[in-house]
Amino acid sequence: MSVLYLALPIALAVASVAVAAFIWSVRDGQLDDLDTPAIRILEEDRHCSQERAQK
């Protein structure tokens, strides 16, 4: 039972930090564009393959 006096505040602190980090990332715009990074990877591959074809 006495472990709860230690574990509960630690769990609440960790959860608070996670919620604060999520709110910060949303306000900072980290979650605005979810599609472009996946497409950007494919465009880089095309660019590299075009450079190889020119050599």
C-alpha positions as a printed NumPy array, in Angstrom:
array([[  0.   ,   0.   ,   0.   ],
       [  2.823,   2.404,   0.75 ],
       [  4.188,   1.843,  -2.764],
       [  1.128,   3.648,  -4.114],
       [  2.225,   6.821,  -2.339],
       [  5.358,   6.772,  -4.478],
       [  4.102,   5.188,  -7.711],
       [  1.002,   7.309,  -8.171],
       [  2.761,  10.722,  -8.15 ],
       [  5.464,   9.391, -10.465],
       [  2.835,   8.043, -12.873],
       [  0.955,  11.342, -12.803],
       [  4.166,  13.272, -13.446],
       [  5.089,  11.079, -16.418],
       [  1.574,  11.384, -17.835],
       [  1.658,  15.157, -17.391],
       [  4.973,  15.392, -19.234],
       [  3.583,  13.257, -22.078],
       [  0.46 ,  15.425, -22.387],
       [  2.559,  18.6  , -22.287],
       [  4.867,  17.249, -25.01 ],
       [  1.863,  16.348, -27.17 ],
       [  0.306,  19.792, -26.749],
       [  3.64 ,  21.436, -27.545],
       [  4.066,  19.385, -30.717],
       [  0.537,  20.193, -31.894],
       [  1.011,  23.926, -31.295],
       [  4.435,  23.845, -32.961],
       [  2.948,  22.309, -36.119],
       [  4.665,  18.946, -35.968],
       [  1.46 ,  17.094, -36.818],
       [  0.176,  19.38 , -39.586],
       [  1.389,  17.48 , -42.638],
       [  1.316,  13.711, -42.403],
       [  1.403,  12.837, -46.116],
       [  4.361,  14.776, -47.499],
       [  7.159,  12.984, -45.584],
       [  6.108,   9.633, -47.048],
       [  5.975,  11.08 , -50.545],
       [  9.27 ,  12.929, -50.085],
       [ 11.072,   9.63 , -49.593],
       [  9.845,   8.417, -52.964],
       [ 10.845,  11.662, -54.674],
       [ 14.387,  11.374, -53.322],
       [ 14.633,   7.882, -54.772],
       [ 13.519,   9.163, -58.162],
       [ 16.051,  11.971, -57.962],
       [ 18.887,   9.566, -57.134],
       [ 17.895,   7.195, -59.928],
       [ 17.843,  10.095, -62.412],
       [ 21.346,  11.119, -61.319],
       [ 22.559,   7.56 , -61.822],
       [ 21.029,   7.471, -65.315],
       [ 22.839,  10.686, -66.276],
       [ 26.263,   9.355, -65.252]])
